[in-house]
Amino acid sequence: MEQLVALLRKDVLIISRRWHELASLIIISIVIGIGVAYMISGPLAPLAERLDATVVVAAGQIIVYFIISIATGFIAVLREAEKGTLDGLRASPLSPETLFVAKLIYVYLIIIVLSFAYSLATIFFSGYTSIFNTSYIVLSLSISLYFASATALTSFMIIYSEARSLLSMVVLSGLLAPFLQEADRALAAAAAGTATGGQAAQILGAALAFAVIATILSKPLSEI
């Protein structure tokens, strides 16, 4: 536990020194939120009426997750691999699972912050306050966990590839595809206030199961 806390503290200190990177990601999330708000209540509202505003809100959130996941994968893992510091951590007595979980939690925290930046921007600029409910928050946290697990796993899989930028999008998309259809549907239902407990439990269970599987796979990946 002490090692895990120390790793998280290191990553938090690094991003606090590079605060402009986090600020840029927050701005991206807010801009997407503003775009969604205009589709719901602004000049593009007729489009949202045809597609259903809740679907637009959920789709915007998924886009934020995907963009942020690619960026945080580079910030949390790939940049350290380029600098050689990740190899030092992998060669230390630190267990591969501890290193992976620390990165997963770090990515998860960033995704949560940016996810809620998007949600707050959407609410503020559209007045669509119904999305801020318990079901939506629980589902957002669950989906964020799945994305964080997929991001960390993807980053460890492509560490030594020379085409990391392209591969990160391809591999991440492959890991997310089986999950996104149901997740997007549940998130849209939560935004409308019609999500069921079964939907939330299903998404949370899938996220937790994938986090465990990704952690188990991290050991052989770290030893490659």
N, C-alpha and C positions, 0 to 999 in steps of 0.2 A: 504493500500500500504506500509506503514511504517513497519507493521508487516511482510509482505511478504519479503521485503528487508532485514529485520533483520534476518529472518530465513535463507534466502539464504546466507547472510554474515556468519552466524554461520557454515553452512555446508561447505562453501568454506574454512573457517579458519581450520575446522577439517581436511579436505582432504589435505590442505597445510602442516599440521603437520604430516600427514601420506602420504607424497609425494611418498613413495616407492610403495604404492598401485596403485596410478595413473600411476606411471612409469611402473609397471608390466603390467598393462592393455594396455598401449601404446606399449610396447614391443610385447605383444601378437598380437595386430593389425598389427604391422609392419611385424612380422613373417608370418602372414597369407597373407599379401600383397606380400611378397617375394615369397611365395609358388605359388600364383596366377601368378606372373610375370614369374616364371620359366615355368609354364604351357603355357604361351602365347608366350614367346620368348626364353626360355631356353631348356634344355634337354627334357622336357616334352611337347614341342611345338606340336608334332604330335597329342597328345591328345586334345589339345586346338583347333587344326584345325578341328578335327572331331566334336567336340561339339559346336564350335563357340566361339571365344575368348570373345565376349561380354557377353555371358551367364556365362562363367567362372568368369569374373570380377564381375558380378551382384551376382552370388552365393556366391563368397567370401565375398562380402560386407554384405550379409544377415547373413552369419555365424558370422561375426564380431559383427553385431547388436545383435544376439542372445546370444553369449557368454558374451558380455559386459552388456547386459540387466540383465542377471542373477547376475553378479557380482555387478553391481551398485544397484540393488534392495536390496542386503544384506548390502552394504555400506551405502545407504541412509536411509533405513527404518528398516530392520530386526535387524541390530546391535543395533540401538537405542532402539528397543523394548526389546532386551535381557538385556540391561543395565538399563532399566526402565525410561530413559529420555523421551521416546516417550509418555509414560503414563502421565508424568508431563505436556507435551505440550497439550495432549488431555484433561487434566483436567483444563487447563488454560482457560481464556476468549477467547482465540484464536478460530476462527471459524474452523470447520472441513475442509471446502472448502479451506480456506487460507493455512492450513497446507498441504493439499493434493497438491495444486497448487505449493507451494514452493518446495515440493519434486519432483513433475513432472518436473518443470523447471530445478532443480538441475541435475536430471537424464538426461534430454534432453541436457544440456550443455556438460555433460561428453560424451554422445553418439556422439554428433557432433564432438568433439575434436578427439575421437578415430576413428570415421568414416573417417575423413579427413587424419588422420595418415595412415590409411590403403590405401586410394586413392593415397596419395603422394608416399608411398612406392611402390605401384604397378606401378605408372608412372615412378618413378626414376629407378627401376630395370628392367622394360620392355621396356621403351620408348614409351608406348602405350598412347600417349598424348591426343588422341581424346576423352578419357573419361572425360577430364576436360573441360566441356562445361556448358552452362547455364542450359540446361535441366537436366543434371546429378546432378548439384548442388541443383537445386530446388527440384528434386525428393529425393535426399539424405536427405535434410532438412525435407521434408514432411514425409518420411518413419521413420526418426529418431523421429519425434513427435509421430507417432503412437506407436513405440516401447517404448518410454518414458512413454506414457499414460498407455500402457499395463503393463509395469514394475511396475509403481507406484500402479496401481489398484491391481495387483497380490500380491504385498508386503503387502498391507493393508488387503487383503482377508485372508492371511495365517499367520498373525502375531502370533496368539496363537497356531498354529499347532506345534506338536513336530517333524513332518517330513517336516520341511520347505524346506530343500535342494531339496528333491524329488518333493514336491508339486510345488515349484516355476517353475520347468521345465515343469511339466505337465499342470499347469494352464496357464502359459505363452504361451505354444504351442497351447493350445485350443483357446486362445484369438487372436493369430496371424494367425492361419491356414486360416480363411476366407479371410484374407487380403493379405497374402504372394504371392499367385499365380499371381494375377494381378500386385502386386508391383514388383516382380522379373522380370516379362515380360516387364514392363515399364522401369525399371532400365536398363535392357539389351538393350532395344531400345535406351535409352538415351546414353548409352556407345557407341553405334554405330552411334549416331548422327541422329537417325531416329525417335525419340520420337515426338509425336504430342502434341499440346497444350491441347487437350481434355484429353489425358492420364495424363498429369501433373495435370490438374484441378481435375480430378477424384480422384487421389491419395491424393492430398492436401485436397479436400473436405472430404474424408473418414477419414483422420487423424484429421482434426479439429472437425468433428462430434464425433469421438470416444473420443477425449480429453474432450469435453463437457459432454458426457455421463459418462465418468469415474469420472469427477469432481462431477457430480450430485450424483453418487453412493457412493462417498467418505463419504458423511454425515452419512447414515445409517451404513456404515462399521466402521466409527470412533466411533459410539455410541454403538457398540456391546460389 
